[in-house]
Amino acid sequence: MEGGSDLAVGTRYTEGGSIGSWSQQRAKVSQAGTTLARKVLGAELSDPMSGFFAIRREALMTALPRLSSVGYKILLDIVASSPTRLAIAEVPYTFRERFSGASKLDSAILLEFALLLIDKKVGRWVPTRFFMFAAVGGFGLLVHLAVLGLALELAQLSFRVAQGAAVVVSMTGNYFINNQLTYRDRRRRGFGLVTGLLSFYLICSLGGAANVGIGELIYADGQSWWLAGLVGAAVGSVWNYAVTSCLTWRR
């Protein structure tokens, strides 16, 4: 690579480069992603979302152990994972119209991009998947409360029956959302979708028992109810995440 650069990147966002005839909406999405990536990761690139680049083998090998492998923006992953600042040369180019195939850009790709940014900032301490798993769990809590309220007020069920229905509905929803988003690369299909659901039920039931047990111990020790509930929920979430990763969505 001429000039002693470690990395040469084709860029659309420097003098002489262009996005071609992109729609205004696509241009805004690309520019927003580029700006966010540069600010969050401190990547000194005019086009960190580019898929057109060349890199020295030595530079790639030093970044390789730290790669996140989240999403498809490998250039961004490499630059953020390099232990030393890379010498970068940018080459302008004009993006032409696609003549075959289809764009990969969809809501799942945007989610993977967000997860990559999170992983490069905090992934060394907390797994990125855990953020997604916890977020899905938070949504599941809202579903649980909604089903519980409807079962009590409209269906006039007993609390025990209503609570059981709410647990099953929220756990089922959590499973399918996690299967589609959190573990998109390990998605279960066919009969495996059913067996995965059954294992998810079992594991999360044990996690719920741990949640209650830990919470009761802390509350009995004279701590406030909200602290007991928070610690119990945290223990249950970590258990559910760790065990379902190994069993329900094992590689």
DANOR-V60337 format. One record per backbone hydrogen bond with DSSP energy under -0.5 kcal/mol. CO is the residue of the C=O (numbers start at 1). NH is the residue of the N-H. E is the energy in kcal/mol with one decimal. If there is no record, write none. Layout:
CO,NH,E
CO,NH,E
This chain:
1,4,-1.0
2,5,-0.9
6,56,-2.5
7,89,-2.9
8,54,-2.6
9,11,-0.5
9,91,-3.1
11,93,-2.0
14,17,-2.9
18,95,-2.4
19,22,-0.6
23,27,-2.3
24,28,-2.1
25,29,-2.1
26,30,-2.4
27,31,-2.5
28,32,-2.4
29,33,-2.3
30,34,-2.3
31,35,-2.5
32,36,-2.5
33,37,-2.4
34,38,-2.1
35,39,-2.1
36,40,-2.8
37,41,-2.2
37,43,-0.6
38,42,-1.2
43,45,-2.0
47,50,-1.9
51,53,-0.6
52,10,-3.4
54,8,-3.0
56,60,-2.1
57,61,-2.5
58,62,-1.6
59,63,-1.2
60,64,-1.8
61,65,-0.6
63,66,-1.6
64,67,-1.4
69,71,-0.5
72,74,-1.9
73,77,-1.8
74,78,-2.6
75,79,-2.5
76,80,-2.2
77,81,-1.5
78,82,-1.2
86,88,-0.7
87,6,-2.5
87,7,-2.1
89,9,-2.7
91,11,-2.4
93,18,-2.0
94,96,-0.5
106,110,-2.0
107,111,-1.9
108,112,-2.3
109,113,-2.0
110,114,-2.0
111,115,-2.4
112,116,-2.1
113,117,-1.9
114,118,-2.2
115,119,-2.8
116,120,-2.2
117,121,-1.0
118,121,-0.5
118,122,-2.8
118,123,-0.5
119,123,-1.8
122,125,-1.9
122,126,-2.5
127,130,-0.7
127,131,-0.9
128,131,-0.7
128,132,-1.4
129,133,-3.1
130,134,-2.9
131,135,-2.2
132,136,-2.6
133,137,-2.1
134,138,-2.3
135,139,-2.0
136,140,-2.5
137,141,-1.8
138,142,-1.4
139,143,-2.1
140,144,-2.7
141,145,-2.3
142,146,-2.2
143,147,-2.8
144,148,-2.5
145,149,-2.4
146,150,-2.3
147,151,-2.7
148,152,-2.0
149,153,-2.7
150,154,-2.0
150,155,-1.8
151,157,-2.4
158,162,-2.8
159,163,-3.1
160,164,-2.1
161,165,-2.4
162,166,-2.4
163,167,-2.3
164,168,-2.2
165,169,-2.5
166,170,-2.5
167,171,-2.6
168,172,-2.3
169,173,-2.4
170,174,-2.6
171,175,-2.2
172,176,-2.1
173,177,-2.3
174,178,-2.7
175,179,-2.4
176,180,-1.5
177,181,-2.6
177,182,-0.5
178,183,-3.1
181,184,-1.4
183,186,-1.7
184,187,-0.9
189,192,-1.4
190,193,-1.2
190,194,-0.7
191,194,-0.6
191,195,-2.1
192,196,-2.1
193,197,-1.5
194,198,-2.1
195,199,-2.1
196,200,-2.2
197,201,-2.4
198,202,-2.1
199,203,-2.7
200,204,-2.5
201,205,-1.8
202,206,-1.8
203,207,-2.2
204,208,-2.2
205,209,-1.9
206,210,-2.2
207,211,-2.3
208,212,-2.3
209,213,-2.7
210,214,-2.7
211,215,-2.1
212,216,-2.5
213,217,-2.0
214,218,-2.2
215,219,-2.4
216,220,-2.6
217,221,-0.9
218,223,-1.6
219,222,-1.7
224,228,-2.1
225,229,-2.6
226,230,-2.3
227,231,-2.7
228,232,-2.2
229,233,-2.4
230,234,-2.3
231,235,-2.6
232,236,-2.4
233,237,-2.5
234,238,-2.4
235,239,-2.4
236,240,-2.7
237,241,-2.7
238,242,-2.8
239,243,-2.6
240,244,-2.1
241,245,-1.9
242,246,-1.3
243,247,-2.4
244,249,-3.0
247,250,-0.8
